[in-house]
Amino acid sequence: MARHLLTLRDLAAEEITSLLDEAQAVADGDIPALNGAVVATLFYEPSTRTEMSFEQAARRAGAEVLHCDVEHSSVRKGESLVDTVRTFAALGTDVLVLRHPASGAPALAARHVRCAVVNAGDGMHEHPTQGLLDLLTVRQVKGRIAGLRVAIIGDVVHSRVARSAAWGFSRLGASVVLAGPATLLPVAAPVPGVEMTVSLETALSGADVVLALRLQRERQAAGDIPTSTEYTRLYGVSDPVLRRAKPDVVVLHPGPANVGVEITAEVAYGPRSAIIRQVENGVYVRMAVLRWALAPRTVRHGDAATPRRSPQGQHAAPVVG
């Protein structure tokens, strides 16, 4: 059976912790051996960090990478998501890494293929590997997750990053507060027990971690915010506003950052920023996730892991086209 990673909401605290431990082991030099595995990347939305780090993770572990340029694929001829993922499965894919603008697309794909499906971001739903790398980064810097206060600031309503972070940090015992303009907050908290406020001062008070979110203009309706200048004045993460947080606060951003809008250059590139460490940890987390996804179908020989491949015809129903 394939093991899918579709959402952090589906994982127990013990499973999340185990994945973080795996990722830390990779960071410490325990590189998984995935020789013979095929990892396919299928991104219907632009990406730099996530797509590149998944491909680097796969290659560093010895897996073959099957990259799809959606702009030059049969998707542009009208091929459906289901037919596309079935084609990838028929080509021998073991793990399909999928990003899609529609919430729930990876879950749909997982119902139609036998290979593992990893959600690399679906609409405004979740981005589980981003949540894991945020957790790993904070655990490295702070030494723990439980008992921390995590403030997630900005365009919460459109952010899959915010949802995965809220689930992950809450599940591991942190308190989470979501803050932003009323127009950029969901009607109800997306995670039970998570606080929501329009007050930046309230959110930052005593915060151990600040996660600044990108303003997602591509998903916003006209009028969600008056202007970028007004947003920056009220909700931009700067050195002066961080004085409300704890002195040793760690600042995160999922990227790409609108520097000068949701976060100042002084903060983004300053001593409290862990943004570059997040990028580095993305590779380690994704190597751990690939090993985790393949684990049910691997046979280990010493330190190596050889994927137990299904017969070619058993990946999925044939695809005509």
Rosetta silent file (secondary structure, phi, psi, omega in degrees, C-alpha in Angstrom):
SEQUENCE: MARHLLTLRDLAAEEITSLLDEAQAVADGDIPALNGAVVATLFYEPSTRTEMSFEQAARRAGAEVLHCDVEHSSVRKGESLVDTVRTFAALGTDVLVLRHPASGAPALAARHVRCAVVNAGDGMHEHPTQGLLDLLTVRQVKGRIAGLRVAIIGDVVHSRVARSAAWGFSRLGASVVLAGPATLLPVAAPVPGVEMTVSLETALSGADVVLALRLQRERQAAGDIPTSTEYTRLYGVSDPVLRRAKPDVVVLHPGPANVGVEITAEVAYGPRSAIIRQVENGVYVRMAVLRWALAPRTVRHGDAATPRRSPQGQHAAPVVG
SCORE:     score description
SCORE:     0.000 S_00000001
   1 L     0.000  137.542  175.662    0.000    0.000    0.000 S_00000001
   2 L   -73.390  152.890  176.319    1.170    3.512   -0.831 S_00000001
   3 L  -117.146  113.810 -175.793    1.487    6.008    2.003 S_00000001
   4 L   -93.228  148.873  168.799    0.193    9.449    1.060 S_00000001
   5 E  -118.492   98.717 -175.390    1.002   12.786    2.686 S_00000001
   6 L  -106.900  -27.986 -176.180   -2.010   14.942    1.910 S_00000001
   7 L  -163.771  146.594  173.090   -2.414   17.053    5.048 S_00000001
   8 H   -72.954  -22.765  178.816   -0.891   17.514    8.498 S_00000001
   9 H   -57.387  -31.199 -176.846   -4.399   17.414    9.898 S_00000001
  10 H   -80.845   -8.897 -174.878   -4.421   13.652    9.244 S_00000001
  11 L   -99.287  137.169  173.374   -1.226   12.998   11.215 S_00000001
  12 L   -73.749  162.993  179.578   -1.046   12.322   14.934 S_00000001
  13 H   -56.750  -38.583 -178.894    1.509   14.150   17.045 S_00000001
  14 H   -65.253  -37.667  178.996    3.636   11.004   17.180 S_00000001
  15 H   -68.681  -40.763  177.772    3.719   10.735   13.376 S_00000001
  16 H   -63.211  -45.619  179.918    4.699   14.385   12.984 S_00000001
  17 H   -61.628  -40.054  178.589    7.431   14.012   15.587 S_00000001
  18 H   -62.773  -40.688  177.915    8.720   10.874   13.860 S_00000001
  19 H   -66.184  -39.355  176.939    8.959   12.736   10.541 S_00000001
  20 H   -65.116  -39.584  177.050   10.807   15.603   12.233 S_00000001
  21 H   -63.011  -41.155  177.495   13.211   13.118   13.826 S_00000001
  22 H   -61.380  -45.498 -178.677   13.779   11.538   10.385 S_00000001
  23 H   -64.019  -39.124  177.892   14.420   14.947    8.855 S_00000001
  24 H   -65.801  -37.749  176.742   16.871   15.864   11.599 S_00000001
  25 H   -61.886  -40.086  176.642   18.685   12.591   11.036 S_00000001
  26 H   -63.366  -44.326  178.338   18.997   13.493    7.353 S_00000001
  27 H   -59.495  -30.709 -179.363   20.306   16.942    8.313 S_00000001
  28 L   -86.774    2.042  173.607   22.882   15.186   10.479 S_00000001
  29 L   114.331   -1.684  179.195   24.086   13.069    7.566 S_00000001
  30 L   -85.964   83.187 -176.195   21.815    9.996    7.490 S_00000001
  31 L   -79.454  125.491  178.936   20.923   10.204    3.790 S_00000001
  32 L   -66.245  147.617  178.098   18.162    7.786    2.777 S_00000001
  33 L  -103.950  103.378 -177.790   18.991    5.320    0.012 S_00000001
  34 L  -113.796   32.939 -178.905   16.141    5.395   -2.488 S_00000001
  35 L   -56.968  131.149  178.527   18.049    3.920   -5.428 S_00000001
  36 L    93.731  -15.094  177.712   15.669    2.690   -8.106 S_00000001
  37 L   -77.572  150.726  177.085   12.685    4.730   -6.930 S_00000001
  38 E  -115.153  119.660  178.661   10.991    7.103   -9.351 S_00000001
  39 E  -111.408  121.162 -179.181    9.813   10.458   -7.974 S_00000001
  40 E  -106.219  136.273  175.952    7.624   12.547  -10.289 S_00000001
  41 E  -111.759  124.381 -177.134    7.016   16.265   -9.816 S_00000001
  42 E  -130.496  101.934 -172.839    3.796   17.667  -11.268 S_00000001
  43 E  -116.978  110.680  178.004    3.302   21.368  -10.531 S_00000001
  44 L   -86.293   -6.908  175.928    0.238   23.167  -11.912 S_00000001
  45 L  -126.607  155.262 -179.489    1.290   26.350  -10.089 S_00000001
  46 L   -61.970  149.273  176.821    4.649   28.154  -10.071 S_00000001
  47 L  -158.045  144.298  169.263    7.226   27.111   -7.493 S_00000001
  48 L  -113.891  -65.039 -172.873   10.884   27.678   -6.775 S_00000001
  49 H   -64.184  -50.157 -173.522   11.658   26.344   -3.299 S_00000001
  50 H   -66.774  -49.426 -177.483    9.238   23.420   -3.094 S_00000001
  51 H   -64.745  -46.910 -178.237    9.767   21.983   -6.564 S_00000001
  52 H   -64.488  -39.193 -177.161   13.545   22.404   -6.562 S_00000001
  53 H   -72.933  -33.201  174.669   13.965   20.986   -3.062 S_00000001
  54 H   -64.136  -43.425 -178.995   11.807   17.919   -3.830 S_00000001
  55 H   -68.009  -39.915  176.606   13.873   17.237   -6.944 S_00000001
  56 H   -65.535  -41.221  178.898   17.142   17.796   -5.093 S_00000001
  57 H   -59.152  -45.739 -179.210   15.933   15.596   -2.234 S_00000001
  58 H   -63.345  -45.558 -177.356   15.087   12.778   -4.631 S_00000001
  59 H   -66.874  -40.600 -179.975   18.387   13.001   -6.501 S_00000001
  60 H   -64.655  -26.371  178.206   20.501   13.188   -3.333 S_00000001
  61 L   -89.513    1.110  176.672   18.801   10.008   -2.148 S_00000001
  62 L    90.680    5.036  179.919   19.560    8.268   -5.439 S_00000001
  63 L   -80.651  158.236  173.125   16.030    8.300   -6.865 S_00000001
  64 E   -86.564  138.656 -179.561   15.203    9.035  -10.491 S_00000001
  65 E  -107.254  126.675  175.347   13.288   12.280  -11.057 S_00000001
  66 E  -109.291  103.434 -174.671   10.498   12.466  -13.605 S_00000001
  67 E   -98.370  134.474  177.234    9.791   16.166  -14.113 S_00000001
  68 E  -113.841  122.193  171.931    6.696   17.414  -15.906 S_00000001
  69 L   -88.725   97.908 -173.149    6.598   20.885  -17.442 S_00000001
  70 H   -57.150  -36.555 -178.351    2.840   21.409  -17.289 S_00000001
  71 H   -61.688  -23.194 -178.199    2.971   24.332  -19.720 S_00000001
  72 H  -119.520   27.239 -179.322    4.293   21.985  -22.421 S_00000001
  73 L  -110.065  179.962  178.827    2.327   18.869  -21.480 S_00000001
  74 H   -69.212   -9.464  172.894   -0.959   17.335  -22.602 S_00000001
  75 H   -57.180  -36.929 -179.781   -2.642   19.343  -19.843 S_00000001
  76 H   -71.016  -11.432  175.203   -2.590   22.199  -22.367 S_00000001
  77 H   -96.637    2.562  178.151   -4.554   19.940  -24.730 S_00000001
  78 L   102.032    8.919  179.615   -7.272   19.460  -22.152 S_00000001
  79 L   -64.605  136.649 -178.637   -6.072   16.310  -20.403 S_00000001
  80 L   -75.038  161.322  176.374   -7.726   15.878  -17.005 S_00000001
  81 H   -59.430  -43.615 -177.900   -5.840   15.643  -13.731 S_00000001
  82 H   -61.196  -45.449  179.648   -6.967   12.040  -13.282 S_00000001
  83 H   -66.097  -36.182  179.412   -5.693   10.992  -16.713 S_00000001
  84 H   -64.991  -47.160 -177.878   -2.423   12.830  -16.161 S_00000001
  85 H   -70.301  -31.184  174.900   -1.695   11.173  -12.819 S_00000001
  86 H   -65.274  -36.715  176.812   -2.695    7.775  -14.190 S_00000001
  87 H   -62.982  -45.435  178.199   -0.192    8.287  -16.978 S_00000001
  88 H   -59.511  -42.314  179.829    2.548    9.079  -14.444 S_00000001
  89 H   -64.089  -41.068  179.855    1.663    5.939  -12.489 S_00000001
  90 H   -66.088  -23.521  177.912    1.747    3.830  -15.655 S_00000001
  91 L   -82.738    3.692  174.768    5.246    5.163  -16.366 S_00000001
  92 L    97.429   17.814 -179.999    6.464    3.581  -13.130 S_00000001
  93 L   -66.101  134.848  175.094    6.195    6.469  -10.671 S_00000001
  94 L   -96.950  -38.226  176.791    6.620    5.473   -7.030 S_00000001
  95 E  -132.161  125.290  176.974    5.963    8.914   -5.466 S_00000001
  96 E  -105.652  118.278  178.661    3.976   11.645   -7.186 S_00000001
  97 E   -98.665  115.945 -169.593    4.599   15.156   -5.815 S_00000001
  98 E  -123.615  127.870  167.725    1.638   17.301   -6.828 S_00000001
  99 E  -116.115  136.402 -175.539    0.895   21.014   -6.580 S_00000001
 100 E  -151.434  145.192  179.935   -2.478   22.215   -7.843 S_00000001
 101 L   -71.242  -15.005 -178.695   -4.608   25.371   -7.555 S_00000001
 102 L   -94.538  125.410  174.933   -7.687   23.335   -6.578 S_00000001
 103 L   -60.984  133.525  179.131   -8.066   22.344   -2.935 S_00000001
 104 L    92.122   -4.176 -179.413   -8.379   18.579   -2.682 S_00000001
 105 H   -59.981  -44.568  177.981   -6.606   17.789   -5.968 S_00000001
 106 H   -62.357  -35.635  177.260   -3.929   15.580   -4.325 S_00000001
 107 H   -65.256  -38.836  176.004   -6.638   13.649   -2.468 S_00000001
 108 H   -62.841  -45.655  179.224   -8.422   13.112   -5.790 S_00000001
 109 H   -59.315  -40.961 -177.063   -5.189   11.922   -7.388 S_00000001
 110 H   -63.427  -24.759  179.008   -4.559    9.516   -4.517 S_00000001
 111 L   -77.766  -11.562 -173.003   -7.875    7.789   -5.208 S_00000001
 112 L  -117.677    0.819  178.513   -6.843    6.961   -8.761 S_00000001
 113 L  -135.213  157.891  177.793   -3.239    5.725   -8.460 S_00000001
 114 L   -94.552  -13.220  177.260   -1.402    3.119   -6.437 S_00000001
 115 L   -74.858  164.486  176.718    1.762    5.159   -6.067 S_00000001
 116 E   -71.499  143.895  176.427    2.253    7.458   -3.081 S_00000001
 117 E  -118.693  128.633  176.657    0.972   11.029   -3.491 S_00000001
 118 E  -115.173  125.182 -179.845    2.595   13.931   -1.642 S_00000001
 119 E   -77.089  116.518  177.445    0.732   17.222   -1.491 S_00000001
 120 E  -101.439   22.647  179.445    3.068   20.073   -2.473 S_00000001
 121 E   117.778  116.886  179.522    0.333   22.661   -1.931 S_00000001
 122 E  -128.022  108.420  176.648   -3.315   22.526   -2.984 S_00000001
 123 L    52.818 -130.586  177.900   -5.252   25.730   -3.407 S_00000001
 124 L  -102.906   22.267 -173.473   -6.018   27.348   -0.067 S_00000001
 125 L   -88.731  -78.348 -177.490   -6.096   23.982    1.725 S_00000001
 126 E  -149.958  163.741  175.269   -2.688   22.769    2.968 S_00000001
 127 L  -143.790   76.862 -168.360    1.042   22.588    2.302 S_00000001
 128 H   -62.302  -37.558 -179.675    2.155   19.801    4.666 S_00000001
 129 H   -70.856  -28.772  173.061    5.874   19.686    3.862 S_00000001
 130 H   -65.674  -41.823  176.774    6.100   23.453    4.406 S_00000001
 131 H   -60.025  -41.329  179.946    4.470   22.931    7.793 S_00000001
 132 H   -66.222  -41.605 -179.431    7.000   20.225    8.628 S_00000001
 133 H   -70.878  -29.948  173.354   10.001   22.329    7.659 S_00000001
 134 H   -64.715  -43.406  178.360    8.646   25.227    9.721 S_00000001
 135 H   -63.027  -44.973 -179.700    8.332   22.886   12.701 S_00000001
 136 H   -61.317  -43.266 -179.126   11.823   21.483   12.180 S_00000001
 137 H   -61.141  -46.021 -179.695   13.334   24.964   11.935 S_00000001
 138 H   -66.093  -41.443  179.833   11.692   26.132   15.155 S_00000001
 139 H   -62.792  -36.648  177.596   12.621   22.931   16.985 S_00000001
 140 H   -65.440  -42.819 -175.984   16.259   23.398   15.946 S_00000001
 141 H   -76.843  -43.268 -173.591   16.348   27.020   17.100 S_00000001
 142 H   -96.783  -18.352 -178.822   14.216   26.734   20.230 S_00000001
 143 L    83.037   -2.995 -178.171   14.839   23.120   21.185 S_00000001
 144 L  -165.070  168.018  172.417   11.117   22.440   21.548 S_00000001
 145 L  -116.974  -44.596 -176.627    7.650   23.138   20.159 S_00000001
 146 L   -57.920  134.993  176.294    5.414   22.545   23.160 S_00000001
 147 L    86.831   -7.214  178.494    4.644   25.666   25.177 S_00000001
 148 L   -78.948  155.468  172.234    5.732   28.155   22.510 S_00000001
 149 E  -106.371  121.510 -175.443    3.529   31.016   21.311 S_00000001
 150 E  -115.076  119.387  178.271    3.384   31.154   17.510 S_00000001
 151 E  -104.005  121.881  178.205    1.975   34.225   15.752 S_00000001
 152 E  -108.225  118.212 -166.253    1.006   33.774   12.098 S_00000001
 153 E  -117.408  131.088  168.195    0.561   37.189   10.502 S_00000001
 154 L   125.070 -134.452 -173.368   -1.032   38.352    7.273 S_00000001
 155 L   -81.691   72.258 -174.240   -3.113   36.841    4.492 S_00000001
 156 L   -69.425  -42.028 -171.183   -4.415   33.911    6.502 S_00000001
 157 L   -61.396  -31.025 -178.226   -7.618   33.253    4.569 S_00000001
 158 L   -98.177    2.797 -167.290   -5.793   32.446    1.327 S_00000001
 159 L  -101.195  112.754  171.646   -2.821   30.673    2.916 S_00000001
 160 H   -70.248  -28.968  176.654   -2.351   26.922    2.783 S_00000001
 161 H   -61.562  -44.926 -179.598    0.908   27.523    4.668 S_00000001
 162 H   -60.301  -40.654 -178.392   -0.999   29.041    7.586 S_00000001
 163 H   -67.200  -45.219  178.664   -3.317   26.042    7.804 S_00000001
 164 H   -65.565  -40.917  178.521   -0.550   23.448    7.818 S_00000001
 165 H   -62.589  -43.517 -178.917    1.483   25.475   10.310 S_00000001
 166 H   -62.114  -43.891  177.660   -1.532   25.916   12.577 S_00000001
 167 H   -63.600  -48.122 -175.521   -2.264   22.188   12.562 S_00000001
 168 H   -64.333  -50.622 -178.869    1.368   21.194   13.090 S_00000001
 169 H   -64.807  -41.007  179.476    2.256   23.639   15.853 S_00000001
 170 H   -63.394  -43.693 -176.926   -1.043   23.076   17.670 S_00000001
 171 H   -64.557  -28.387 -179.965   -0.721   19.315   17.511 S_00000001
 172 L   -95.911   12.762  168.681    2.747   19.467   19.061 S_00000001
 173 L    98.250    8.331  174.465    1.610   21.628   21.960 S_00000001
 174 L   -86.289  158.656  171.217    2.243   25.225   20.882 S_00000001
 175 E   -97.761  136.021 -173.077   -0.369   27.960   21.155 S_00000001
 176 E  -121.629  135.111  174.631   -1.149   29.565   17.809 S_00000001
 177 E  -126.351  133.034  177.941   -2.637   32.964   17.034 S_00000001
 178 E  -104.857  129.783 -176.437   -3.676   34.074   13.547 S_00000001
 179 E  -136.860  144.188  177.407   -3.659   37.814   12.905 S_00000001
 180 L   170.615  179.197  175.171   -4.456   40.066    9.985 S_00000001
 181 L   -59.447  151.165 -179.061   -7.090   42.407    8.579 S_00000001
 182 H   -55.683  -33.582 -179.476  -10.640   41.130    9.024 S_00000001
 183 H   -72.247  -14.730 -178.902  -10.886   40.690    5.245 S_00000001
 184 H  -113.602   15.905  173.282   -7.884   38.347    5.288 S_00000001
 185 L  -111.146  144.431  175.844   -9.008   36.163    8.200 S_00000001
 186 L   -67.209  161.492 -179.723  -11.330   33.165    7.802 S_00000001
 187 L   -63.186  -39.827  178.450  -14.818   33.384    9.257 S_00000001
 188 L  -128.913  153.329  179.655  -13.951   30.670   11.786 S_00000001
 189 L   -58.496  130.822 -177.821  -10.607   29.410   13.078 S_00000001
 190 L   -72.298  -14.806 -179.206   -9.356   26.675   10.710 S_00000001
 191 L  -132.034  130.999  179.806   -7.941   24.663   13.618 S_00000001
 192 L   -56.964  136.589  177.227   -9.712   24.066   16.946 S_00000001
 193 L    85.813   -6.484  179.235   -8.232   26.094   19.797 S_00000001
 194 L   -82.480  136.168  179.934   -6.401   28.547   17.548 S_00000001
 195 E   -85.797  147.525  173.704   -6.890   32.214   18.417 S_00000001
 196 E  -129.821  141.594 -179.077   -7.724   34.842   15.783 S_00000001
 197 E  -153.235  152.436  172.581   -7.329   38.604   16.103 S_00000001
 198 L   -94.172   -0.081 -177.328   -7.143   41.745   13.994 S_00000001
 199 L   -96.313  113.615  176.581   -4.706   43.229   16.504 S_00000001
 200 H   -63.845  -38.146  179.878   -1.041   42.849   15.585 S_00000001
 201 H   -61.436  -43.507  178.419   -0.065   43.973   19.086 S_00000001
 202 H   -62.306  -44.704 -177.022   -2.170   41.211   20.661 S_00000001
 203 H   -64.179  -41.299 -174.474   -0.748   38.581   18.336 S_00000001
 204 H   -82.523  -15.431 -177.047    2.882   39.547   18.884 S_00000001
 205 L   -60.192  114.327  178.627    2.675   39.982   22.634 S_00000001
 206 L    73.245   14.918 -177.474    4.986   37.345   24.124 S_00000001
 207 L   -70.639  136.346  173.547    5.437   35.554   20.787 S_00000001
 208 L   -90.169  -28.791 -176.428    8.313   33.069   20.508 S_00000001
 209 E  -135.836  135.396  173.085    7.808   32.593   16.773 S_00000001
 210 E  -122.772  121.618  176.148    6.477   34.958   14.104 S_00000001
 211 E  -109.199  108.290  178.294    5.493   33.544   10.733 S_00000001
 212 E   -87.654  132.313 -177.552    4.896   36.325    8.191 S_00000001
 213 L  -100.683  149.495  175.478    2.722   35.305    5.254 S_00000001
 214 L   -72.638  138.671  169.882    2.934   36.461    1.653 S_00000001
 215 L   -70.145  115.547 -174.329    0.127   38.676    0.384 S_00000001
 216 L   -93.254   80.684 -178.206   -1.444   36.421   -2.233 S_00000001
 217 L   -57.984  -33.594 -176.578   -2.623   38.938   -4.802 S_00000001
 218 L   -67.315  -18.960 -179.503   -3.451   36.151   -7.250 S_00000001
 219 L  -108.142   -8.803 -174.934   -6.135   34.808   -4.882 S_00000001
 220 L   -85.430  145.579  172.005   -7.441   38.062   -3.454 S_00000001
 221 L   -84.195  157.739  176.900  -10.570   39.833   -4.562 S_00000001
 222 L   -60.309  132.647  178.013  -10.478   43.548   -5.237 S_00000001
 223 L    93.699    0.988  177.175  -10.832   45.460   -2.002 S_00000001
 224 L   -60.939  -37.657  172.235   -9.437   42.820    0.371 S_00000001
 225 L  -134.614  148.367 -178.913   -6.946   45.482    1.468 S_00000001
 226 L   -60.964  -56.579  177.610   -7.029   49.218    0.634 S_00000001
 227 L  -151.838  162.025  175.518   -3.396   49.429   -0.541 S_00000001
 228 H   -62.214  -35.983 -179.731   -0.098   47.653    0.051 S_00000001
 229 H   -63.140  -42.944  179.376    1.144   50.766    1.839 S_00000001
 230 H   -66.664  -40.308  178.147   -1.765   50.668    4.276 S_00000001
 231 H   -60.840  -46.461 -179.077   -1.281   46.949    4.851 S_00000001
 232 H   -60.288  -41.201 -179.493    2.423   47.456    5.591 S_00000001
 233 H   -61.865  -37.408 -173.647    1.652   50.260    8.044 S_00000001
 234 H   -95.059  -31.048 -172.047   -0.783   48.113   10.018 S_00000001
 235 H  -131.995    2.360  178.124    0.536   44.550    9.631 S_00000001
 236 L   -66.596  138.747  179.932    4.079   44.653    8.260 S_00000001
 237 E   -88.084  110.609 -177.081    6.614   42.744   10.369 S_00000001
 238 L  -130.527  170.364  177.490    9.370   45.224   11.232 S_00000001
 239 H   -56.965  -45.182 -179.943   11.961   45.712   13.969 S_00000001
 240 H   -60.016  -42.371 -177.411    9.748   48.180   15.906 S_00000001
 241 H   -73.449  -26.141  179.229    6.720   45.853   16.006 S_00000001
 242 H   -70.610  -11.171  175.375    8.870   42.867   16.985 S_00000001
 243 L   -64.095  -19.277  177.444    9.649   44.629   20.267 S_00000001
 244 L   -76.947  -21.456  178.441    6.258   43.343   21.399 S_00000001
 245 L   -84.511  179.829  177.327    7.471   39.760   20.948 S_00000001
 246 L   -69.136  151.214 -177.354   10.045   37.983   23.096 S_00000001
 247 L   -58.072  -30.554 -178.471   13.647   39.196   22.709 S_00000001
 248 L  -100.830   27.467 -179.680   14.729   35.868   21.222 S_00000001
 249 L   -57.600  142.541  174.916   11.812   35.635   18.776 S_00000001
 250 E  -108.109  135.616 -175.707   12.500   33.655   15.596 S_00000001
 251 E  -109.637  131.660  179.205   11.023   34.966   12.341 S_00000001
 252 E  -120.090  157.976  171.006    9.866   32.716    9.508 S_00000001
 253 L  -154.995  133.219 -176.729    8.498   33.333    6.022 S_00000001
 254 L   -73.508  -17.773 -176.670    7.490   30.634    3.507 S_00000001
 255 L    73.507  156.036   -8.547    8.692   32.644    0.506 S_00000001
 256 L   -73.078  141.129 -176.348    8.634   34.216   -1.876 S_00000001
 257 L   -89.866  137.861  167.565    8.593   37.311    0.327 S_00000001
 258 L   -86.027   81.641 -175.952    7.306   40.685   -0.762 S_00000001
 259 E   -64.666  129.906 -175.503   10.152   42.416    1.071 S_00000001
 260 L    97.032   -7.030  177.188    9.038   45.859    2.119 S_00000001
 261 L  -112.755  -76.421 -179.589    5.369   44.835    2.205 S_00000001
 262 L   -85.419  -15.549  179.974    4.671   42.005    4.698 S_00000001
 263 E  -151.671  140.989  179.646    8.224   42.022    6.099 S_00000001
 264 L   -82.044  159.912  177.473   11.039   44.565    6.091 S_00000001
 265 H   -61.786  -38.324 -178.977   14.491   43.828    4.705 S_00000001
 266 H   -60.297  -35.710  178.945   15.994   44.413    8.173 S_00000001
 267 H   -81.662  -46.034 -176.232   13.887   41.592    9.598 S_00000001
 268 H   -59.841  -35.741 -176.829   14.012   39.236    6.605 S_00000001
 269 L  -110.672   11.341 -175.847   17.813   39.360    6.462 S_00000001
 270 L   -90.345 -177.974 -173.704   18.473   40.115   10.121 S_00000001
 271 L   -68.747  -21.862  179.268   19.733   37.998   13.028 S_00000001
 272 L   -86.731   -7.647 -177.377   16.266   36.859   14.134 S_00000001
 273 E   -79.613  134.311  173.583   15.403   35.519   10.683 S_00000001
 274 L  -116.431   25.255 -174.031   15.469   31.768   10.049 S_00000001
 275 H   -65.470  -43.802  178.775   14.229   32.080    6.455 S_00000001
 276 H   -66.411  -37.100  177.475   17.390   30.665    4.849 S_00000001
 277 H   -64.059  -35.625  175.532   17.405   27.817    7.363 S_00000001
 278 H   -57.459  -45.351 -179.601   13.817   27.054    6.314 S_00000001
 279 H   -61.854  -45.519  178.564   14.985   26.646    2.721 S_00000001
 280 H   -60.995  -44.243 -178.904   17.827   24.341    3.781 S_00000001
 281 H   -68.002  -21.754  177.505   15.497   22.301    5.962 S_00000001
 282 H   -58.796  -38.631  178.355   13.096   21.924    3.054 S_00000001
 283 H   -66.683  -45.477 -178.467   15.506   19.482    1.418 S_00000001
 284 H   -63.807  -44.671  179.491   15.949   17.463    4.621 S_00000001
 285 H   -61.718  -43.158 -175.887   12.220   17.315    5.317 S_00000001
 286 H   -73.018  -28.932  171.535   11.413   16.265    1.775 S_00000001
 287 H   -65.223  -42.815  178.519   14.050   13.533    1.821 S_00000001
 288 H   -63.857  -40.453 -179.873   12.479   12.230    5.022 S_00000001
 289 H   -65.917  -40.288  178.123    8.983   12.432    3.509 S_00000001
 290 H   -62.915  -43.804  177.946   10.070   10.513    0.400 S_00000001
 291 H   -63.102  -43.243  179.064   11.567    7.759    2.558 S_00000001
 292 H   -60.996  -44.653 -178.316    8.414    7.736    4.713 S_00000001
 293 H   -65.565  -33.694 -178.516    6.135    7.539    1.668 S_00000001
 294 H   -86.460  -15.019 -171.905    8.140    4.654    0.201 S_00000001
 295 H   -53.230  -41.564 -178.298    8.627    2.779    3.483 S_00000001
 296 H   -64.824  -17.910 -176.393    5.612    0.442    3.141 S_00000001
 297 H  -117.894   26.318 -179.386    6.982   -0.772   -0.209 S_00000001
 298 E  -116.922  149.347  172.367   10.695   -1.022    0.543 S_00000001
 299 E  -114.477  121.681 -175.853   12.966   -3.892    1.431 S_00000001
 300 E   -93.756  135.487  175.699   15.989   -2.773    3.431 S_00000001
 301 E  -125.762   99.316 -174.528   19.394   -4.368    2.988 S_00000001
 302 L    65.845 -123.422 -179.534   21.765   -2.906    5.571 S_00000001
 303 L   -91.027   -3.114 -176.349   21.684    0.848    5.053 S_00000001
 304 E   -94.792  157.789  175.216   20.097    0.621    1.605 S_00000001
 305 E  -133.547  118.689 -179.227   16.441    0.623    0.726 S_00000001
 306 E  -106.300  120.001 -178.904   15.312   -0.915   -2.545 S_00000001
 307 E   -59.381  135.798  175.653   11.779   -0.033   -3.605 S_00000001
 308 L   -88.272   95.622 -171.232    9.535   -3.047   -4.016 S_00000001
 309 L   -77.998  138.355  173.852    8.102   -2.132   -7.392 S_00000001
 310 L   -74.488  153.601  173.528    4.659   -3.273   -8.439 S_00000001
 311 L   -55.487  145.737 -172.593    4.340   -4.992  -11.803 S_00000001
 312 H   -52.183  -42.997 -175.216    4.046   -2.376  -14.516 S_00000001
 313 H   -74.513   -7.075 -175.661    0.442   -3.144  -15.340 S_00000001
 314 H   -96.553   -0.636 -179.320   -0.695   -2.883  -11.729 S_00000001
 315 L   -67.100  -41.813 -176.288    0.022    0.819  -11.197 S_00000001
 316 L  -171.018  170.326  176.070   -3.260    1.960  -12.697 S_00000001
 317 L   -65.469  148.211  179.153   -5.755    1.357  -15.436 S_00000001
 318 L   -59.163  149.055  179.671   -4.411    1.952  -18.942 S_00000001
 319 L  -114.345  129.456  179.495   -4.726    5.465  -20.262 S_00000001
 320 L  -101.025  130.143  177.402   -5.664    6.090  -23.854 S_00000001
 321 L   145.995    0.000    0.000   -4.434    9.271  -25.531 S_00000001
